[in-house]
Amino acid sequence: MARDAEPDLHGLITDRRTELELQAEKLSQQLQDVRDELEELTVAERGARRLAEQLHAETRTTPGGDGEQQGDPP
């Protein structure tokens, strides 16, 4: 009986190992996708901050200082 159970046990272990390896691969890909998106958000945030700083600087240097750009109608 032990000999009959041994191949079944080996097959179960092999099948489970395959399932876990596939799951690990999927999770690894998901983690990489999350890291990529976080990096994209960081770049977008940096760009938005720079644009806001430029707009703020332009607004302060505009005559009147009321936020109107030169050449804009009143």
MOPAC internal coordinates of N, CA, C and O (Angstrom, degrees):
PM7 1SCF
backbone

  N    0.0000 0     0.00 0     0.00 0    0    0    0
  C    1.4490 1     0.00 0     0.00 0    1    0    0
  C    1.5279 1   111.04 1     0.00 0    2    1    0
  O    1.2310 1   120.00 1   143.03 1    3    2    1
  N    1.3217 1   117.61 1   -36.97 1    3    2    1
  C    1.4536 1   120.69 1   179.89 1    5    3    2
  C    1.5229 1   110.63 1   -63.90 1    6    5    3
  O    1.2310 1   120.55 1   145.10 1    7    6    5
  N    1.3308 1   116.55 1   -34.90 1    7    6    5
  C    1.4622 1   119.58 1   180.00 1    9    7    6
  C    1.5297 1   110.88 1   -69.07 1   10    9    7
  O    1.2310 1   119.84 1   144.47 1   11   10    9
  N    1.3278 1   117.90 1   -35.53 1   11   10    9
  C    1.4618 1   121.28 1   178.61 1   13   11   10
  C    1.5261 1   110.66 1   -69.75 1   14   13   11
  O    1.2310 1   120.05 1   144.38 1   15   14   13
  N    1.2973 1   117.51 1   -35.62 1   15   14   13
  C    1.4631 1   121.47 1  -177.65 1   17   15   14
  C    1.5288 1   111.31 1   -74.91 1   18   17   15
  O    1.2310 1   120.57 1   151.39 1   19   18   17
  N    1.3171 1   116.52 1   -28.61 1   19   18   17
  C    1.4585 1   120.36 1  -176.37 1   21   19   18
  C    1.5303 1   113.10 1   -60.94 1   22   21   19
  O    1.2310 1   118.43 1   131.00 1   23   22   21
  N    1.3244 1   120.60 1   -49.00 1   23   22   21
  C    1.4634 1   119.60 1   178.46 1   25   23   22
  C    1.5276 1   112.08 1   -63.64 1   26   25   23
  O    1.2310 1   119.98 1   143.11 1   27   26   25
  N    1.3370 1   117.65 1   -36.89 1   27   26   25
  C    1.4596 1   120.11 1   178.51 1   29   27   26
  C    1.5236 1   110.20 1   -64.33 1   30   29   27
  O    1.2310 1   120.47 1   136.96 1   31   30   29
  N    1.3194 1   116.72 1   -43.04 1   31   30   29
  C    1.4517 1   121.22 1   179.43 1   33   31   30
  C    1.5294 1   110.39 1   -63.31 1   34   33   31
  O    1.2310 1   120.78 1   136.41 1   35   34   33
  N    1.3136 1   116.11 1   -43.59 1   35   34   33
  C    1.4646 1   120.09 1   178.61 1   37   35   34
  C    1.5336 1   110.49 1   -62.02 1   38   37   35
  O    1.2310 1   120.21 1   137.73 1   39   38   37
  N    1.3078 1   117.20 1   -42.27 1   39   38   37
  C    1.4601 1   121.23 1   178.20 1   41   39   38
  C    1.5150 1   112.13 1   -63.66 1   42   41   39
  O    1.2310 1   120.52 1   138.44 1   43   42   41
  N    1.3251 1   116.62 1   -41.56 1   43   42   41
  C    1.4627 1   120.57 1   178.03 1   45   43   42
  C    1.5218 1   111.54 1   -63.48 1   46   45   43
  O    1.2310 1   121.20 1   137.08 1   47   46   45
  N    1.3146 1   115.31 1   -42.92 1   47   46   45
  C    1.4655 1   119.83 1   179.40 1   49   47   46
  C    1.5255 1   110.30 1   -64.43 1   50   49   47
  O    1.2310 1   120.51 1   136.02 1   51   50   49
  N    1.3161 1   116.62 1   -43.98 1   51   50   49
  C    1.4650 1   121.04 1   179.21 1   53   51   50
  C    1.5176 1   111.08 1   -62.40 1   54   53   51
  O    1.2310 1   120.48 1   135.55 1   55   54   53
  N    1.3330 1   116.69 1   -44.45 1   55   54   53
  C    1.4646 1   120.67 1   178.82 1   57   55   54
  C    1.5276 1   111.20 1   -62.08 1   58   57   55
  O    1.2310 1   120.82 1   135.83 1   59   58   57
  N    1.3244 1   116.04 1   -44.17 1   59   58   57
  C    1.4645 1   119.92 1  -179.04 1   61   59   58
  C    1.5214 1   110.78 1   -65.72 1   62   61   59
  O    1.2310 1   120.50 1   140.27 1   63   62   61
  N    1.3235 1   116.66 1   -39.73 1   63   62   61
  C    1.4668 1   120.58 1   178.13 1   65   63   62
  C    1.5295 1   109.75 1   -60.88 1   66   65   63
  O    1.2310 1   120.33 1   137.11 1   67   66   65
  N    1.3250 1   116.97 1   -42.89 1   67   66   65
  C    1.4656 1   121.35 1   178.93 1   69   67   66
  C    1.5237 1   110.54 1   -62.16 1   70   69   67
  O    1.2310 1   120.03 1   134.95 1   71   70   69
  N    1.3309 1   117.55 1   -45.05 1   71   70   69
  C    1.4642 1   121.67 1   178.23 1   73   71   70
  C    1.5311 1   110.97 1   -59.10 1   74   73   71
  O    1.2310 1   120.89 1   134.13 1   75   74   73
  N    1.3266 1   115.90 1   -45.87 1   75   74   73
  C    1.4614 1   120.28 1  -178.43 1   77   75   74
  C    1.5269 1   111.97 1   -66.78 1   78   77   75
  O    1.2310 1   120.24 1   142.83 1   79   78   77
  N    1.3182 1   117.14 1   -37.17 1   79   78   77
  C    1.4620 1   120.20 1   177.84 1   81   79   78
  C    1.5253 1   110.73 1   -65.56 1   82   81   79
  O    1.2310 1   120.22 1   139.90 1   83   82   81
  N    1.3325 1   117.19 1   -40.10 1   83   82   81
  C    1.4677 1   120.72 1   176.46 1   85   83   82
  C    1.5259 1   110.79 1   -64.48 1   86   85   83
  O    1.2310 1   120.69 1   136.45 1   87   86   85
  N    1.3274 1   116.28 1   -43.55 1   87   86   85
  C    1.4609 1   120.43 1   178.47 1   89   87   86
  C    1.5232 1   110.57 1   -62.40 1   90   89   87
  O    1.2310 1   120.29 1   137.28 1   91   90   89
  N    1.3246 1   117.05 1   -42.72 1   91   90   89
  C    1.4689 1   121.18 1   179.09 1   93   91   90
  C    1.5296 1   110.47 1   -62.27 1   94   93   91
  O    1.2310 1   120.22 1   140.75 1   95   94   93
  N    1.3222 1   117.18 1   -39.25 1   95   94   93
  C    1.4612 1   120.78 1   178.71 1   97   95   94
  C    1.5277 1   110.80 1   -65.04 1   98   97   95
  O    1.2310 1   120.45 1   136.81 1   99   98   97
  N    1.3249 1   116.74 1   -43.19 1   99   98   97
  C    1.4699 1   120.65 1   177.99 1  101   99   98
  C    1.5253 1   110.91 1   -63.15 1  102  101   99
  O    1.2310 1   120.59 1   135.47 1  103  102  101
  N    1.3185 1   116.48 1   -44.53 1  103  102  101
  C    1.4674 1   120.25 1   179.89 1  105  103  102
  C    1.5257 1   111.26 1   -64.84 1  106  105  103
  O    1.2310 1   120.81 1   142.04 1  107  106  105
  N    1.3187 1   116.06 1   -37.96 1  107  106  105
  C    1.4604 1   120.40 1   178.05 1  109  107  106
  C    1.5302 1   110.06 1   -63.10 1  110  109  107
  O    1.2310 1   120.38 1   138.49 1  111  110  109
  N    1.3250 1   116.89 1   -41.51 1  111  110  109
  C    1.4618 1   120.68 1   178.86 1  113  111  110
  C    1.5223 1   110.45 1   -66.79 1  114  113  111
  O    1.2310 1   120.32 1   138.37 1  115  114  113
  N    1.3408 1   117.00 1   -41.63 1  115  114  113
  C    1.4645 1   120.48 1   177.65 1  117  115  114
  C    1.5270 1   110.72 1   -61.31 1  118  117  115
  O    1.2310 1   120.54 1   137.25 1  119  118  117
  N    1.3204 1   116.58 1   -42.75 1  119  118  117
  C    1.4604 1   120.86 1   178.71 1  121  119  118
  C    1.5254 1   110.77 1   -62.06 1  122  121  119
  O    1.2310 1   120.17 1   138.08 1  123  122  121
  N    1.3214 1   117.28 1   -41.92 1  123  122  121
  C    1.4571 1   120.45 1   178.18 1  125  123  122
  C    1.5246 1   110.75 1   -64.55 1  126  125  123
  O    1.2310 1   120.34 1   140.20 1  127  126  125
  N    1.3359 1   116.96 1   -39.80 1  127  126  125
  C    1.4655 1   120.69 1   177.53 1  129  127  126
  C    1.5283 1   110.93 1   -61.55 1  130  129  127
  O    1.2310 1   120.53 1   137.89 1  131  130  129
  N    1.3243 1   116.59 1   -42.11 1  131  130  129
  C    1.4713 1   121.04 1   179.08 1  133  131  130
  C    1.5297 1   109.88 1   -64.86 1  134  133  131
  O    1.2310 1   120.35 1   136.11 1  135  134  133
  N    1.3120 1   116.94 1   -43.89 1  135  134  133
  C    1.4708 1   120.08 1   178.76 1  137  135  134
  C    1.5244 1   111.34 1   -62.67 1  138  137  135
  O    1.2310 1   120.48 1   139.35 1  139  138  137
  N    1.3326 1   116.69 1   -40.65 1  139  138  137
  C    1.4619 1   120.33 1   177.88 1  141  139  138
  C    1.5247 1   110.91 1   -62.24 1  142  141  139
  O    1.2310 1   120.51 1   136.48 1  143  142  141
  N    1.3334 1   116.63 1   -43.52 1  143  142  141
  C    1.4592 1   119.79 1  -179.72 1  145  143  142
  C    1.5307 1   111.50 1   -66.29 1  146  145  143
  O    1.2310 1   120.51 1   140.92 1  147  146  145
  N    1.3268 1   116.63 1   -39.08 1  147  146  145
  C    1.4642 1   119.90 1   176.41 1  149  147  146
  C    1.5281 1   110.71 1   -60.56 1  150  149  147
  O    1.2310 1   120.48 1   139.56 1  151  150  149
  N    1.3200 1   116.68 1   -40.44 1  151  150  149
  C    1.4713 1   120.39 1   178.30 1  153  151  150
  C    1.5245 1   110.19 1   -64.86 1  154  153  151
  O    1.2310 1   120.26 1   138.27 1  155  154  153
  N    1.3337 1   117.11 1   -41.73 1  155  154  153
  C    1.4647 1   120.66 1   178.28 1  157  155  154
  C    1.5283 1   110.83 1   -62.45 1  158  157  155
  O    1.2310 1   120.45 1   139.18 1  159  158  157
  N    1.3188 1   116.75 1   -40.82 1  159  158  157
  C    1.4637 1   120.49 1   178.27 1  161  159  158
  C    1.5216 1   111.51 1   -64.81 1  162  161  159
  O    1.2310 1   120.56 1   141.80 1  163  162  161
  N    1.3124 1   116.53 1   -38.20 1  163  162  161
  C    1.4557 1   120.90 1   178.23 1  165  163  162
  C    1.5253 1   110.36 1   -62.74 1  166  165  163
  O    1.2310 1   120.40 1   136.27 1  167  166  165
  N    1.3200 1   116.85 1   -43.73 1  167  166  165
  C    1.4638 1   121.39 1   178.95 1  169  167  166
  C    1.5309 1   109.79 1   -65.13 1  170  169  167
  O    1.2310 1   120.25 1   136.01 1  171  170  169
  N    1.3234 1   117.12 1   -43.99 1  171  170  169
  C    1.4710 1   120.76 1   179.44 1  173  171  170
  C    1.5247 1   110.93 1   -62.81 1  174  173  171
  O    1.2310 1   120.97 1   138.36 1  175  174  173
  N    1.3262 1   115.75 1   -41.64 1  175  174  173
  C    1.4622 1   120.81 1   179.29 1  177  175  174
  C    1.5267 1   110.66 1   -62.42 1  178  177  175
  O    1.2310 1   120.91 1   136.48 1  179  178  177
  N    1.3144 1   115.87 1   -43.52 1  179  178  177
  C    1.4637 1   121.19 1   178.90 1  181  179  178
  C    1.5300 1   110.47 1   -61.87 1  182  181  179
  O    1.2310 1   120.57 1   136.11 1  183  182  181
  N    1.3311 1   116.51 1   -43.89 1  183  182  181
  C    1.4599 1   120.50 1   178.59 1  185  183  182
  C    1.5176 1   112.27 1   -63.91 1  186  185  183
  O    1.2310 1   120.36 1   137.50 1  187  186  185
  N    1.3230 1   116.92 1   -42.50 1  187  186  185
  C    1.4644 1   121.16 1   179.00 1  189  187  186
  C    1.5246 1   110.76 1   -63.30 1  190  189  187
  O    1.2310 1   120.79 1   139.78 1  191  190  189
  N    1.3308 1   116.09 1   -40.22 1  191  190  189
  C    1.4638 1   120.30 1   178.82 1  193  191  190
  C    1.5294 1   110.64 1   -63.29 1  194  193  191
  O    1.2310 1   120.46 1   137.36 1  195  194  193
  N    1.3308 1   116.72 1   -42.64 1  195  194  193
  C    1.4681 1   120.11 1   179.56 1  197  195  194
  C    1.5227 1   111.00 1   -64.20 1  198  197  195
  O    1.2310 1   120.27 1   137.06 1  199  198  197
  N    1.3327 1   117.09 1   -42.94 1  199  198  197
  C    1.4608 1   120.25 1   178.34 1  201  199  198
  C    1.5256 1   111.39 1   -62.24 1  202  201  199
  O    1.2310 1   120.81 1   138.01 1  203  202  201
  N    1.3280 1   116.06 1   -41.99 1  203  202  201
  C    1.4598 1   119.72 1   179.19 1  205  203  202
  C    1.5271 1   110.81 1   -63.87 1  206  205  203
  O    1.2310 1   120.44 1   139.38 1  207  206  205
  N    1.3301 1   116.77 1   -40.62 1  207  206  205
  C    1.4636 1   120.33 1   177.93 1  209  207  206
  C    1.5169 1   111.32 1   -64.43 1  210  209  207
  O    1.2310 1   120.26 1   138.87 1  211  210  209
  N    1.3371 1   117.10 1   -41.13 1  211  210  209
  C    1.4621 1   120.54 1   178.39 1  213  211  210
  C    1.5264 1   110.77 1   -64.63 1  214  213  211
  O    1.2310 1   120.30 1   136.47 1  215  214  213
  N    1.3098 1   117.03 1   -43.53 1  215  214  213
  C    1.4614 1   120.74 1   179.14 1  217  215  214
  C    1.5207 1   110.50 1   -63.16 1  218  217  215
  O    1.2310 1   120.55 1   137.88 1  219  218  217
  N    1.3053 1   116.55 1   -42.12 1  219  218  217
  C    1.4647 1   120.72 1   178.18 1  221  219  218
  C    1.5276 1   110.57 1   -62.70 1  222  221  219
  O    1.2310 1   120.47 1   136.82 1  223  222  221
  N    1.3178 1   116.70 1   -43.18 1  223  222  221
  C    1.4663 1   120.59 1   179.78 1  225  223  222
  C    1.5299 1   110.78 1   -65.38 1  226  225  223
  O    1.2310 1   119.86 1   139.39 1  227  226  225
  N    1.3133 1   117.87 1   -40.61 1  227  226  225
  C    1.4679 1   121.17 1   179.01 1  229  227  226
  C    1.5216 1   110.68 1   -66.57 1  230  229  227
  O    1.2310 1   120.22 1   141.38 1  231  230  229
  N    1.3017 1   117.19 1   -38.62 1  231  230  229
  C    1.4580 1   121.51 1  -179.84 1  233  231  230
  C    1.5254 1   110.52 1   -65.17 1  234  233  231
  O    1.2310 1   120.14 1   140.83 1  235  234  233
  N    1.3330 1   117.33 1   -39.17 1  235  234  233
  C    1.4634 1   120.59 1   179.51 1  237  235  234
  C    1.5167 1   112.28 1   -69.45 1  238  237  235
  O    1.2310 1   119.77 1   151.81 1  239  238  237
  N    1.3311 1   118.05 1   -28.19 1  239  238  237
  C    1.4648 1   120.39 1  -176.99 1  241  239  238
  C    1.5237 1   112.59 1   -93.75 1  242  241  239
  O    1.2310 1   120.29 1   176.64 1  243  242  241
  N    1.3133 1   117.06 1    -3.36 1  243  242  241
  C    1.4704 1   120.74 1   178.74 1  245  243  242
  C    1.5190 1   109.24 1   -75.47 1  246  245  243
  O    1.2310 1   120.35 1   -44.76 1  247  246  245
  N    1.3500 1   116.94 1   135.24 1  247  246  245
  C    1.4770 1   119.24 1   178.00 1  249  247  246
  C    1.5257 1   110.16 1   -56.14 1  250  249  247
  O    1.2310 1   120.78 1   -43.46 1  251  250  249
  N    1.3026 1   116.11 1   136.54 1  251  250  249
  C    1.4632 1   121.39 1  -178.02 1  253  251  250
  C    1.5140 1   111.70 1    92.52 1  254  253  251
  O    1.2310 1   120.22 1   150.68 1  255  254  253
  N    1.3179 1   117.18 1   -29.32 1  255  254  253
  C    1.4595 1   121.05 1   177.37 1  257  255  254
  C    1.5155 1   114.48 1    61.31 1  258  257  255
  O    1.2310 1   120.40 1  -161.88 1  259  258  257
  N    1.3507 1   116.84 1    18.12 1  259  258  257
  C    1.4506 1   118.26 1  -178.18 1  261  259  258
  C    1.5202 1   113.05 1   -98.55 1  262  261  259
  O    1.2310 1   120.71 1  -169.50 1  263  262  261
  N    1.3148 1   116.24 1    10.50 1  263  262  261
  C    1.4580 1   120.21 1   175.81 1  265  263  262
  C    1.5066 1   113.84 1    95.43 1  266  265  263
  O    1.2310 1   119.53 1   173.39 1  267  266  265
  N    1.3347 1   118.50 1    -6.61 1  267  266  265
  C    1.4661 1   120.15 1   177.43 1  269  267  266
  C    1.5122 1   109.66 1   -78.08 1  270  269  267
  O    1.2310 1   120.84 1   -45.30 1  271  270  269
  N    1.3109 1   116.01 1   134.70 1  271  270  269
  C    1.4638 1   121.35 1   177.58 1  273  271  270
  C    1.5174 1   107.96 1   -80.05 1  274  273  271
  O    1.2310 1   120.50 1   -28.34 1  275  274  273
  N    1.3412 1   116.65 1   151.66 1  275  274  273
  C    1.4570 1   119.83 1   175.54 1  277  275  274
  C    1.5238 1   109.05 1   -61.67 1  278  277  275
  O    1.2310 1   120.39 1   -43.49 1  279  278  277
  N    1.3305 1   116.87 1   136.51 1  279  278  277
  C    1.4405 1   120.82 1   178.96 1  281  279  278
  C    1.5096 1   113.27 1    90.00 1  282  281  279
  O    1.2310 1   119.64 1   168.74 1  283  282  281
  N    1.3534 1   118.30 1   -11.26 1  283  282  281
  C    1.4612 1   121.05 1   176.55 1  285  283  282
  C    1.5053 1   108.76 1   -78.45 1  286  285  283
  O    1.2310 1   120.40 1   -37.33 1  287  286  285
  N    1.3383 1   116.84 1   142.67 1  287  286  285
  C    1.4714 1   118.46 1   175.73 1  289  287  286
  C    1.5181 1   110.50 1   -66.62 1  290  289  287
  O    1.2310 1   119.96 1   -30.64 1  291  290  289
  N    1.3274 1   117.68 1   149.36 1  291  290  289
  C    1.4771 1   121.53 1  -179.18 1  293  291  290
  C    1.5035 1   112.22 1   -66.60 1  294  293  291
  O    1.2310 1   120.10 1   180.00 1  295  294  293

